[in-house]
Amino acid sequence: MLIGILSDSHGRHLAVRQAMALFDRLAVKHVIHCGDVGGLAVFDELVGHPLSFVWGNTDTPDNGLFAYLESVGLSPPETIPLRVTLGNKTFAVFHGHERSFDLAPHSLDVDFILHGHTHLTRDESFHGKRIINPGALHRARTKPVATLDTSTGQLTFHEIDA
């Protein structure tokens, strides 16, 4: 199963539009946003795709945003980390600023830990878990997103021309 991973869009909906067009061309089956979404315009670009997401340290969800998410069929994360199973692999999704994030490689029984926050790409293995950061679509020299094939483990970073 091919999944798309992005993070730190900070409201840059046109960059997210480009990322989603890439994910559509590649036949991505599920998208994970690792936080700092940045508002309604970004969610508008994500609607219609199977999606999991977490809030970042700059996201400010309010009643209006919750009502919007409900109206378009998106569910806000209920826990951190968000736990997702895709293609028989287990994922823990963080933004990366949470207090529990640093302990995650030691304490969680998952295949992958996904995060954002640092605005830097990352692909490391630690204690049998693969830790991935797709990079950022805002305040970064390059604007990467990632795809991960859960059947082969192949991770590919793709640069968005934003």
ZATOR-662755 format. One record per residue: residue in one letter; residue number from 1; chain; x, y, z of N, C-alpha, C in turn. Coordinates in nm, 4 decimals. Atoms other than C-alpha are relative to their C-alpha. Layout:
BEGIN
+---+-----+---+----------+----------+----------+----------+----------+----------+----------+----------+----------+
| r |   k | c |      n_x |      n_y |      n_z |     ca_x |     ca_y |     ca_z |      c_x |      c_y |      c_z |
+---+-----+---+----------+----------+----------+----------+----------+----------+----------+----------+----------+
| A | NUM | A |        X |        Y |        Z |        X |        Y |        Z |        X |        Y |        Z |
...
+---+-----+---+----------+----------+----------+----------+----------+----------+----------+----------+----------+
This chain:
BEGIN
+---+-----+---+----------+----------+----------+----------+----------+----------+----------+----------+----------+
| r |   k | c |      n_x |      n_y |      n_z |     ca_x |     ca_y |     ca_z |      c_x |      c_y |      c_z |
+---+-----+---+----------+----------+----------+----------+----------+----------+----------+----------+----------+
| M |   1 | A |   0.0852 |  -0.1177 |   0.0000 |   0.0000 |   0.0000 |   0.0000 |   0.0893 |   0.1234 |   0.0000 |
| L |   2 | A |  -0.0774 |  -0.1232 |   0.0076 |   0.1376 |   0.3401 |  -0.0951 |  -0.0704 |   0.1086 |   0.0797 |
| I |   3 | A |   0.0552 |  -0.1105 |  -0.0777 |   0.0854 |   0.6176 |   0.1576 |   0.0800 |   0.1262 |  -0.0285 |
| G |   4 | A |  -0.0645 |  -0.1297 |   0.0149 |   0.1634 |   0.9881 |   0.1256 |   0.0130 |   0.0655 |   0.1355 |
| I |   5 | A |  -0.0267 |  -0.0622 |  -0.1300 |   0.3171 |   1.1793 |   0.4141 |   0.0427 |   0.1447 |  -0.0246 |
| L |   6 | A |  -0.0397 |  -0.1401 |   0.0079 |   0.3365 |   1.5562 |   0.4531 |  -0.0137 |   0.0634 |   0.1377 |
| S |   7 | A |   0.0024 |  -0.0667 |  -0.1297 |   0.3816 |   1.8029 |   0.7349 |   0.0291 |   0.1479 |  -0.0161 |
| D |   8 | A |  -0.0375 |  -0.1413 |  -0.0126 |   0.4170 |   2.1645 |   0.8357 |  -0.0370 |   0.0817 |  -0.1236 |
| S |   9 | A |   0.0469 |  -0.0801 |   0.1129 |   0.2064 |   2.3161 |   0.5611 |  -0.0300 |   0.1437 |   0.0420 |
| H |  10 | A |   0.0191 |  -0.1357 |  -0.0544 |   0.1299 |   2.6187 |   0.7835 |  -0.0896 |   0.0857 |  -0.0890 |
| G |  11 | A |   0.0954 |  -0.0755 |   0.0804 |  -0.1630 |   2.7202 |   0.5636 |   0.0363 |   0.0133 |  -0.1464 |
| R |  12 | A |  -0.0438 |  -0.0126 |   0.1395 |   0.0267 |   2.6920 |   0.2339 |  -0.0792 |  -0.0983 |  -0.0875 |
| H |  13 | A |   0.0907 |   0.0907 |   0.0692 |  -0.2679 |   2.5420 |   0.0505 |   0.0416 |  -0.0303 |  -0.1434 |
| L |  14 | A |  -0.0426 |   0.0285 |   0.1374 |  -0.1165 |   2.5758 |  -0.2983 |   0.1091 |  -0.1067 |  -0.0027 |
| A |  15 | A |  -0.1010 |   0.1057 |  -0.0103 |   0.1815 |   2.3640 |  -0.1915 |  -0.0670 |  -0.1337 |   0.0297 |
| V |  16 | A |   0.0736 |   0.1231 |  -0.0308 |  -0.0601 |   2.1097 |  -0.0453 |  -0.0744 |  -0.0477 |  -0.1248 |
| R |  17 | A |   0.0665 |   0.0378 |   0.1250 |  -0.2552 |   2.1153 |  -0.3735 |   0.0980 |  -0.0734 |  -0.0918 |
| Q |  18 | A |  -0.1015 |   0.0666 |   0.0832 |   0.0657 |   2.0266 |  -0.5583 |   0.0348 |  -0.1375 |   0.0568 |
| A |  19 | A |  -0.0301 |   0.1285 |  -0.0629 |   0.1427 |   1.7515 |  -0.3078 |  -0.1111 |  -0.1003 |  -0.0278 |
| M |  20 | A |   0.1118 |   0.0907 |   0.0224 |  -0.2047 |   1.6040 |  -0.3457 |  -0.0085 |  -0.0419 |  -0.1461 |
| A |  21 | A |  -0.0026 |   0.0374 |   0.1420 |  -0.1778 |   1.6137 |  -0.7261 |   0.1069 |  -0.1069 |  -0.0246 |
| L |  22 | A |  -0.1055 |   0.1017 |   0.0095 |   0.1502 |   1.4217 |  -0.6972 |  -0.0485 |  -0.1323 |   0.0583 |
| F |  23 | A |   0.0504 |   0.1222 |  -0.0632 |  -0.0077 |   1.1720 |  -0.4577 |  -0.1056 |  -0.0678 |  -0.0876 |
| D |  24 | A |   0.1004 |   0.0576 |   0.0905 |  -0.2989 |   1.1256 |  -0.7006 |   0.0673 |  -0.0689 |  -0.1194 |
| R |  25 | A |  -0.0722 |   0.0601 |   0.1147 |  -0.0582 |   1.0622 |  -0.9934 |   0.0664 |  -0.1314 |   0.0395 |
| L |  26 | A |  -0.0707 |   0.1195 |  -0.0466 |   0.1270 |   0.8042 |  -0.7828 |  -0.0944 |  -0.1062 |   0.0559 |
| A |  27 | A |   0.1024 |   0.0919 |  -0.0511 |  -0.1986 |   0.6344 |  -0.6738 |   0.0161 |  -0.0285 |   0.1495 |
| V |  28 | A |  -0.0073 |   0.0113 |  -0.1455 |  -0.1446 |   0.7000 |  -0.3024 |  -0.1375 |  -0.0392 |   0.0524 |
| K |  29 | A |   0.1263 |   0.0509 |  -0.0536 |  -0.4114 |   0.5161 |  -0.1035 |  -0.0422 |   0.0676 |   0.1300 |
| H |  30 | A |   0.0315 |  -0.0661 |  -0.1266 |  -0.3912 |   0.7104 |   0.2251 |   0.1021 |   0.1109 |   0.0220 |
| V |  31 | A |  -0.0870 |  -0.1146 |  -0.0266 |  -0.2470 |   1.0480 |   0.3271 |   0.0068 |   0.0219 |   0.1511 |
| I |  32 | A |  -0.0204 |  -0.0345 |  -0.1401 |  -0.0986 |   1.1316 |   0.6667 |   0.0653 |   0.1376 |   0.0067 |
| H |  33 | A |  -0.0559 |  -0.1344 |  -0.0218 |  -0.0422 |   1.4949 |   0.7679 |   0.0479 |   0.0045 |   0.1447 |
| C |  34 | A |  -0.0635 |   0.0041 |  -0.1325 |   0.1967 |   1.5271 |   1.0629 |  -0.0071 |   0.1330 |   0.0753 |
| G |  35 | A |   0.0258 |  -0.1179 |  -0.0819 |   0.0656 |   1.8601 |   1.1922 |   0.0536 |   0.1313 |  -0.0519 |
| D |  36 | A |  -0.0140 |  -0.1378 |   0.0463 |   0.0917 |   2.2366 |   1.1627 |  -0.0667 |   0.0131 |  -0.1370 |
| V |  37 | A |   0.0820 |  -0.0024 |   0.1220 |  -0.1834 |   2.2107 |   0.9028 |  -0.0188 |   0.1435 |  -0.0456 |
| G |  38 | A |   0.0089 |  -0.1417 |   0.0313 |  -0.2640 |   2.5788 |   0.9131 |  -0.1349 |   0.0493 |  -0.0478 |
| G |  39 | A |   0.1312 |  -0.0569 |   0.0242 |  -0.6362 |   2.6075 |   0.8534 |  -0.0832 |  -0.0633 |  -0.1091 |
| L |  40 | A |   0.1024 |   0.0529 |   0.0893 |  -0.9369 |   2.5563 |   0.6333 |   0.0465 |  -0.0182 |  -0.1432 |
| A |  41 | A |  -0.0420 |   0.0100 |   0.1397 |  -0.7701 |   2.6207 |   0.2975 |   0.0807 |  -0.1275 |  -0.0239 |
| V |  42 | A |  -0.0763 |   0.1253 |   0.0135 |  -0.5321 |   2.3282 |   0.3572 |  -0.0951 |  -0.1190 |   0.0079 |
| F |  43 | A |   0.0949 |   0.1108 |  -0.0087 |  -0.8139 |   2.1002 |   0.4694 |  -0.0830 |  -0.0115 |  -0.1269 |
| D |  44 | A |   0.0730 |   0.0044 |   0.1270 |  -1.0030 |   2.1976 |   0.1522 |   0.0755 |  -0.0827 |  -0.1038 |
| E |  45 | A |  -0.0821 |   0.0763 |   0.0950 |  -0.7130 |   2.0482 |  -0.0467 |   0.0052 |  -0.1490 |   0.0352 |
| L |  46 | A |  -0.0101 |   0.1384 |  -0.0464 |  -0.7158 |   1.7291 |   0.1629 |  -0.1320 |  -0.0767 |  -0.0089 |
| V |  47 | A |   0.1318 |   0.0631 |   0.0045 |  -1.0906 |   1.6623 |   0.1440 |  -0.0092 |  -0.0901 |  -0.1229 |
| G |  48 | A |   0.0192 |   0.0936 |   0.1104 |  -1.1817 |   1.3627 |  -0.0678 |   0.1066 |  -0.1066 |  -0.0070 |
| H |  49 | A |  -0.1063 |   0.0997 |  -0.0068 |  -0.8691 |   1.1657 |   0.0179 |  -0.0074 |  -0.0695 |   0.1359 |
| P |  50 | A |  -0.0110 |   0.0647 |  -0.1313 |  -0.8418 |   0.9013 |   0.2895 |   0.1124 |   0.0687 |   0.0772 |
| L |  51 | A |  -0.0921 |  -0.0889 |  -0.0709 |  -0.6682 |   1.1095 |   0.5564 |   0.0039 |  -0.0305 |   0.1488 |
| S |  52 | A |  -0.0233 |  -0.0030 |  -0.1441 |  -0.5207 |   1.0864 |   0.9022 |   0.0883 |   0.1211 |   0.0263 |
| F |  53 | A |  -0.0831 |  -0.1169 |  -0.0307 |  -0.3728 |   1.3935 |   1.0713 |   0.0058 |   0.0219 |   0.1495 |
| V |  54 | A |  -0.0125 |  -0.0452 |  -0.1379 |  -0.2550 |   1.5382 |   1.3986 |   0.0127 |   0.1518 |  -0.0007 |
| W |  55 | A |  -0.0187 |  -0.1437 |  -0.0171 |  -0.2509 |   1.8921 |   1.5295 |   0.1467 |   0.0280 |   0.0293 |
| G |  56 | A |  -0.1344 |  -0.0446 |  -0.0321 |   0.0781 |   2.0769 |   1.5428 |  -0.0019 |   0.1106 |   0.1038 |
| N |  57 | A |  -0.0080 |  -0.1028 |  -0.1033 |   0.2015 |   2.3363 |   1.7883 |  -0.0518 |   0.1358 |  -0.0458 |
| T |  58 | A |   0.0548 |  -0.1277 |   0.0460 |   0.0788 |   2.6225 |   1.5662 |  -0.1465 |  -0.0106 |  -0.0412 |
| D |  59 | A |   0.1422 |   0.0151 |   0.0322 |  -0.2652 |   2.4765 |   1.4927 |  -0.0840 |   0.0455 |   0.1184 |
| T |  60 | A |   0.0898 |  -0.0470 |  -0.1050 |  -0.5487 |   2.6359 |   1.6866 |  -0.1424 |  -0.0437 |  -0.0316 |
| P |  61 | A |   0.1356 |   0.0476 |   0.0298 |  -0.8541 |   2.4158 |   1.6464 |  -0.1031 |   0.0655 |   0.0919 |
| D |  62 | A |   0.1077 |  -0.0604 |  -0.0770 |  -1.1761 |   2.5816 |   1.7558 |  -0.1314 |  -0.0629 |  -0.0447 |
| N |  63 | A |   0.1297 |   0.0587 |   0.0328 |  -1.5475 |   2.5042 |   1.7359 |  -0.0339 |   0.0125 |  -0.1479 |
| G |  64 | A |   0.0260 |  -0.0182 |   0.1429 |  -1.5707 |   2.6463 |   1.3848 |   0.0752 |  -0.1007 |  -0.0844 |
| L |  65 | A |  -0.0795 |   0.0977 |   0.0740 |  -1.2902 |   2.4239 |   1.2604 |  -0.0546 |  -0.1413 |   0.0210 |
| F |  66 | A |   0.0584 |   0.1322 |  -0.0258 |  -1.4405 |   2.1187 |   1.4307 |  -0.1289 |  -0.0192 |  -0.0797 |
| A |  67 | A |   0.1247 |   0.0086 |   0.0771 |  -1.7771 |   2.1941 |   1.2665 |   0.0300 |  -0.0197 |  -0.1482 |
| Y |  68 | A |  -0.0387 |   0.0154 |   0.1401 |  -1.6082 |   2.2316 |   0.9278 |   0.0466 |  -0.1432 |  -0.0261 |
| L |  69 | A |  -0.0511 |   0.1358 |   0.0192 |  -1.4218 |   1.9004 |   0.9682 |  -0.1134 |  -0.1006 |  -0.0028 |
| E |  70 | A |   0.1142 |   0.0908 |  -0.0023 |  -1.7437 |   1.7239 |   1.0591 |  -0.0808 |   0.0108 |  -0.1292 |
| S |  71 | A |   0.0811 |  -0.0209 |   0.1207 |  -1.9227 |   1.8781 |   0.7585 |   0.0622 |  -0.0619 |  -0.1246 |
| V |  72 | A |  -0.0669 |   0.0587 |   0.1169 |  -1.6616 |   1.7412 |   0.5164 |   0.0434 |  -0.1444 |   0.0248 |
| G |  73 | A |  -0.0267 |   0.1409 |  -0.0269 |  -1.6327 |   1.4010 |   0.6822 |   0.1391 |  -0.0313 |   0.0502 |
| L |  74 | A |  -0.1324 |   0.0238 |  -0.0570 |  -1.2925 |   1.4447 |   0.8471 |  -0.0108 |  -0.0060 |   0.1521 |
| S |  75 | A |   0.0013 |   0.0161 |  -0.1448 |  -1.2278 |   1.3349 |   1.2028 |   0.1284 |   0.0533 |   0.0612 |
| P |  76 | A |  -0.1217 |  -0.0487 |  -0.0665 |  -0.9886 |   1.5287 |   1.4261 |   0.0614 |  -0.1117 |   0.0844 |
| P |  77 | A |  -0.0648 |   0.1034 |  -0.0809 |  -0.7325 |   1.3204 |   1.6138 |  -0.0530 |   0.0021 |   0.1422 |
| E |  78 | A |   0.0503 |   0.0091 |  -0.1364 |  -0.8569 |   1.1949 |   1.9470 |   0.1113 |  -0.0210 |   0.1010 |
| T |  79 | A |  -0.1118 |   0.0273 |  -0.0900 |  -0.5220 |   1.0907 |   2.0939 |   0.1314 |   0.0351 |  -0.0680 |
| I |  80 | A |  -0.1367 |  -0.0171 |   0.0483 |  -0.1546 |   1.1636 |   2.0590 |   0.0839 |  -0.1041 |   0.0727 |
| P |  81 | A |  -0.0065 |   0.0012 |   0.1454 |   0.0068 |   0.9737 |   1.9181 |  -0.1280 |  -0.0560 |  -0.0606 |
| L |  82 | A |   0.1065 |   0.0597 |   0.0774 |  -0.2534 |   0.8991 |   1.6580 |   0.0517 |  -0.1354 |  -0.0472 |
| R |  83 | A |  -0.0409 |   0.1344 |   0.0439 |  -0.2371 |   0.5263 |   1.5907 |  -0.0817 |  -0.0386 |  -0.1220 |
| V |  84 | A |   0.0618 |   0.0359 |   0.1264 |  -0.3095 |   0.4062 |   1.2389 |   0.0611 |  -0.1317 |  -0.0458 |
| T |  85 | A |  -0.0495 |   0.1224 |   0.0622 |  -0.2813 |   0.0642 |   1.0769 |  -0.0329 |   0.0068 |  -0.1478 |
| L |  86 | A |   0.0137 |  -0.0067 |   0.1455 |  -0.2247 |   0.0672 |   0.7009 |   0.0886 |  -0.1068 |  -0.0626 |
| G |  87 | A |  -0.0802 |   0.1017 |   0.0674 |  -0.1100 |  -0.2183 |   0.4798 |   0.0675 |  -0.0947 |   0.0966 |
| N |  88 | A |  -0.0530 |   0.0910 |  -0.1021 |  -0.0594 |  -0.4425 |   0.7849 |   0.1196 |   0.0557 |   0.0761 |
| K |  89 | A |  -0.1055 |  -0.0663 |  -0.0767 |   0.1850 |  -0.1906 |   0.9342 |  -0.0654 |   0.0974 |   0.0974 |
| T |  90 | A |   0.0543 |  -0.0902 |  -0.1018 |   0.1288 |   0.0113 |   1.2486 |   0.0818 |   0.1284 |   0.0048 |
| F |  91 | A |  -0.0599 |  -0.1330 |  -0.0012 |   0.1992 |   0.3827 |   1.2703 |  -0.0404 |   0.0742 |   0.1261 |
| A |  92 | A |   0.0278 |  -0.0983 |  -0.1038 |   0.2246 |   0.6299 |   1.5562 |   0.0332 |   0.1352 |  -0.0625 |
| V |  93 | A |  -0.0181 |  -0.1295 |   0.0643 |   0.1788 |   0.9845 |   1.4279 |   0.0008 |   0.1086 |   0.1069 |
| F |  94 | A |  -0.0188 |  -0.1147 |  -0.0887 |   0.3042 |   1.2855 |   1.6211 |   0.0214 |   0.1236 |  -0.0871 |
| H |  95 | A |  -0.0568 |  -0.1161 |   0.0677 |   0.3779 |   1.6420 |   1.5299 |   0.1497 |   0.0047 |   0.0304 |
| G |  96 | A |  -0.1404 |   0.0016 |  -0.0378 |   0.7041 |   1.6215 |   1.7216 |   0.0318 |   0.0922 |   0.1163 |
| H |  97 | A |  -0.0208 |  -0.0908 |  -0.1134 |   0.6614 |   1.8873 |   1.9895 |  -0.0541 |  -0.0573 |   0.1307 |
| E |  98 | A |   0.0647 |   0.0571 |  -0.1176 |   0.4718 |   1.6621 |   2.2309 |   0.1040 |  -0.0564 |   0.0967 |
| R |  99 | A |  -0.0926 |   0.0498 |  -0.1017 |   0.6372 |   1.5641 |   2.5571 |   0.0273 |  -0.1495 |  -0.0168 |
| S | 100 | A |  -0.0151 |   0.1451 |   0.0133 |   0.5798 |   1.1952 |   2.4845 |   0.0781 |  -0.0418 |  -0.1244 |
| F | 101 | A |  -0.0661 |   0.0360 |   0.1259 |   0.7520 |   1.2124 |   2.1444 |   0.1397 |  -0.0588 |   0.0212 |
| D | 102 | A |  -0.1373 |   0.0476 |  -0.0192 |   1.1088 |   1.1647 |   2.2689 |   0.0060 |  -0.1416 |   0.0562 |
| L | 103 | A |   0.0029 |   0.1347 |  -0.0581 |   1.0102 |   0.8480 |   2.4558 |  -0.0592 |  -0.1039 |  -0.0949 |
| A | 104 | A |   0.0727 |   0.0903 |   0.0894 |   0.8147 |   0.6982 |   2.1645 |   0.0844 |  -0.1158 |  -0.0531 |
| P | 105 | A |  -0.0771 |   0.1142 |   0.0523 |   1.0993 |   0.4911 |   2.0134 |   0.0281 |  -0.1068 |   0.1058 |
| H | 106 | A |  -0.0273 |   0.0933 |  -0.1088 |   1.1553 |   0.3296 |   2.3521 |  -0.1254 |  -0.0697 |   0.0502 |
| S | 107 | A |   0.1189 |   0.0489 |  -0.0698 |   0.7953 |   0.2760 |   2.4550 |  -0.1122 |  -0.0517 |  -0.0889 |
| L | 108 | A |   0.1132 |   0.0385 |   0.0843 |   0.5692 |   0.2198 |   2.1543 |   0.0293 |  -0.1273 |  -0.0790 |
| D | 109 | A |  -0.0097 |   0.1212 |   0.0790 |   0.5067 |  -0.1101 |   1.9825 |  -0.0663 |   0.0262 |  -0.1359 |
| V | 110 | A |   0.0477 |  -0.0343 |   0.1336 |   0.4688 |   0.0136 |   1.6240 |   0.1119 |  -0.0262 |  -0.1000 |
| D | 111 | A |  -0.1005 |   0.0159 |   0.1053 |   0.6444 |  -0.0290 |   1.2912 |   0.0627 |   0.1338 |  -0.0386 |
| F | 112 | A |  -0.0449 |  -0.1318 |   0.0458 |   0.6697 |   0.3417 |   1.2063 |  -0.0427 |   0.1082 |   0.0977 |
| I | 113 | A |   0.0326 |  -0.1221 |  -0.0734 |   0.6819 |   0.6702 |   1.3955 |   0.0160 |   0.1134 |  -0.1001 |
| L | 114 | A |  -0.0015 |  -0.1124 |   0.0938 |   0.5914 |   0.9685 |   1.1777 |  -0.0113 |   0.1292 |   0.0782 |
| H | 115 | A |   0.0072 |  -0.1309 |  -0.0670 |   0.6466 |   1.3302 |   1.2775 |   0.0419 |   0.1097 |  -0.0950 |
| G | 116 | A |  -0.0431 |  -0.1198 |   0.0704 |   0.7072 |   1.6807 |   1.1539 |   0.0777 |   0.0872 |   0.0972 |
| H | 117 | A |  -0.0475 |  -0.0987 |  -0.0963 |   0.7963 |   1.9946 |   1.3526 |   0.1383 |   0.0565 |  -0.0301 |
| T | 118 | A |  -0.1366 |  -0.0499 |   0.0185 |   1.1685 |   2.0192 |   1.2708 |   0.0216 |   0.0638 |  -0.1365 |
| H | 119 | A |  -0.0101 |  -0.0476 |   0.1379 |   1.1092 |   2.1065 |   0.9024 |   0.1163 |  -0.0660 |  -0.0744 |
| L | 120 | A |  -0.1108 |   0.0730 |   0.0628 |   1.3884 |   1.8561 |   0.8173 |  -0.0421 |  -0.1427 |  -0.0288 |
| T | 121 | A |   0.0299 |   0.1390 |   0.0306 |   1.3541 |   1.5248 |   0.6398 |   0.0792 |  -0.0919 |   0.0926 |
| R | 122 | A |  -0.0639 |   0.0970 |  -0.0880 |   1.4387 |   1.2176 |   0.8441 |  -0.0442 |  -0.1402 |  -0.0409 |
| D | 123 | A |   0.0290 |   0.1415 |   0.0207 |   1.4588 |   0.8443 |   0.7844 |   0.1031 |  -0.0781 |   0.0791 |
| E | 124 | A |  -0.0913 |   0.0708 |  -0.0898 |   1.6149 |   0.6518 |   1.0728 |  -0.0701 |  -0.1211 |   0.0590 |
| S | 125 | A |   0.0527 |   0.1144 |  -0.0742 |   1.5699 |   0.3180 |   1.2429 |   0.0575 |   0.0036 |   0.1405 |
| F | 126 | A |  -0.0412 |  -0.0058 |  -0.1396 |   1.5821 |   0.2987 |   1.6201 |  -0.0851 |  -0.0996 |   0.0785 |
| H | 127 | A |   0.0709 |   0.1006 |  -0.0802 |   1.4892 |   0.0066 |   1.8465 |  -0.1086 |  -0.0717 |  -0.0801 |
| G | 128 | A |   0.0927 |   0.0752 |   0.0833 |   1.3193 |  -0.1732 |   1.5580 |  -0.1136 |   0.0810 |  -0.0587 |
| K | 129 | A |   0.1034 |  -0.0869 |   0.0554 |   1.1068 |   0.1258 |   1.4600 |   0.0628 |   0.0930 |  -0.1026 |
| R | 130 | A |  -0.0483 |  -0.0944 |   0.0998 |   1.1453 |   0.3405 |   1.1524 |  -0.0636 |   0.1356 |   0.0279 |
| I | 131 | A |   0.0448 |  -0.1351 |  -0.0333 |   1.1204 |   0.7130 |   1.2254 |   0.0141 |   0.0865 |  -0.1249 |
| I | 132 | A |   0.0032 |  -0.0751 |   0.1258 |   1.0198 |   0.9343 |   0.9333 |  -0.0577 |   0.1389 |   0.0237 |
| N | 133 | A |   0.0502 |  -0.1366 |   0.0077 |   0.9804 |   1.3088 |   0.8951 |   0.0028 |   0.0374 |  -0.1481 |
| P | 134 | A |   0.0017 |  -0.0307 |   0.1428 |   0.8663 |   1.4149 |   0.5455 |   0.0601 |   0.1356 |  -0.0355 |
| G | 135 | A |  -0.0467 |  -0.1355 |   0.0259 |   1.0058 |   1.7673 |   0.5836 |  -0.1162 |   0.0976 |   0.0118 |
| A | 136 | A |   0.1001 |  -0.1062 |  -0.0173 |   0.8045 |   2.0887 |   0.5543 |  -0.0331 |   0.0672 |  -0.1316 |
| L | 137 | A |   0.0428 |  -0.0770 |   0.1169 |   0.6049 |   2.2819 |   0.2971 |   0.0042 |   0.1505 |   0.0269 |
| H | 138 | A |  -0.0103 |  -0.1415 |  -0.0386 |   0.6770 |   2.6116 |   0.4755 |   0.1309 |   0.0195 |   0.0767 |
| R | 139 | A |  -0.1258 |  -0.0352 |  -0.0661 |   0.9956 |   2.7810 |   0.5980 |   0.1058 |  -0.1096 |  -0.0136 |
| A | 140 | A |  -0.1016 |   0.0998 |   0.0295 |   1.2210 |   2.5268 |   0.4320 |   0.0569 |   0.0325 |  -0.1383 |
| R | 141 | A |  -0.0657 |  -0.0303 |   0.1277 |   1.4722 |   2.5651 |   0.1495 |  -0.0629 |  -0.0805 |  -0.1127 |
| T | 142 | A |   0.0739 |   0.0828 |   0.0943 |   1.3155 |   2.2719 |  -0.0350 |  -0.1315 |  -0.0375 |   0.0658 |
| K | 143 | A |   0.1344 |   0.0325 |  -0.0491 |   0.9536 |   2.1629 |   0.0014 |  -0.0296 |  -0.1476 |  -0.0274 |
| P | 144 | A |   0.0211 |   0.1424 |   0.0255 |   0.9507 |   1.7835 |   0.0351 |  -0.1274 |  -0.0560 |   0.0636 |
| V | 145 | A |   0.0994 |   0.0902 |  -0.0558 |   0.6742 |   1.5327 |   0.0918 |   0.0566 |  -0.1394 |  -0.0232 |
| A | 146 | A |  -0.0540 |   0.1354 |   0.0148 |   0.7190 |   1.1572 |   0.1088 |  -0.1095 |  -0.0985 |  -0.0367 |
| T | 147 | A |   0.0868 |   0.1153 |   0.0198 |   0.5656 |   0.8355 |  -0.0121 |   0.0697 |  -0.1203 |   0.0606 |
| L | 148 | A |  -0.0509 |   0.1209 |  -0.0620 |   0.6046 |   0.5062 |   0.1687 |  -0.0816 |  -0.1181 |  -0.0492 |
| D | 149 | A |   0.0644 |   0.1245 |   0.0412 |   0.5268 |   0.1653 |   0.0225 |   0.0068 |  -0.0947 |   0.1191 |
| T | 150 | A |   0.0007 |   0.0826 |  -0.1212 |   0.4181 |  -0.0414 |   0.3215 |   0.0384 |  -0.1450 |  -0.0280 |
| S | 151 | A |  -0.0347 |   0.1397 |   0.0297 |   0.4795 |  -0.3710 |   0.1389 |   0.1498 |  -0.0195 |  -0.0197 |
| T | 152 | A |  -0.1444 |   0.0129 |   0.0248 |   0.8433 |  -0.3007 |   0.0469 |   0.0843 |   0.0820 |   0.0967 |
| G | 153 | A |  -0.0741 |  -0.0904 |  -0.0878 |   0.9407 |  -0.0298 |   0.2976 |   0.0694 |   0.1116 |  -0.0749 |
| Q | 154 | A |  -0.0670 |  -0.1043 |   0.0776 |   1.0565 |   0.1954 |   0.0138 |  -0.0591 |   0.1370 |   0.0322 |
| L | 155 | A |   0.0364 |  -0.1386 |  -0.0294 |   1.0488 |   0.5603 |   0.1218 |   0.0624 |   0.0884 |  -0.1058 |
| T | 156 | A |  -0.0493 |  -0.0917 |   0.1015 |   1.0788 |   0.8286 |  -0.1428 |  -0.0400 |   0.1418 |   0.0386 |
| F | 157 | A |   0.0274 |  -0.1400 |  -0.0227 |   1.1081 |   1.2020 |  -0.0818 |  -0.0209 |   0.0654 |  -0.1372 |
| H | 158 | A |   0.0343 |  -0.0704 |   0.1242 |   0.9506 |   1.4207 |  -0.3529 |   0.0002 |   0.1493 |   0.0297 |
| E | 159 | A |  -0.0035 |  -0.1446 |  -0.0195 |   1.0206 |   1.7916 |  -0.3858 |  -0.1165 |   0.0641 |  -0.0740 |
| I | 160 | A |   0.1122 |  -0.0751 |   0.0565 |   0.7194 |   2.0166 |  -0.4453 |   0.0535 |   0.1342 |  -0.0464 |
| D | 161 | A |  -0.0427 |  -0.1285 |   0.0544 |   0.7751 |   2.3213 |  -0.6647 |  -0.1004 |   0.1059 |   0.0445 |
| A | 162 | A |   0.0996 |  -0.0934 |  -0.0578 |   0.5897 |   2.5624 |  -0.4366 |   0.0508 |   0.1417 |   0.0004 |
+---+-----+---+----------+----------+----------+----------+----------+----------+----------+----------+----------+
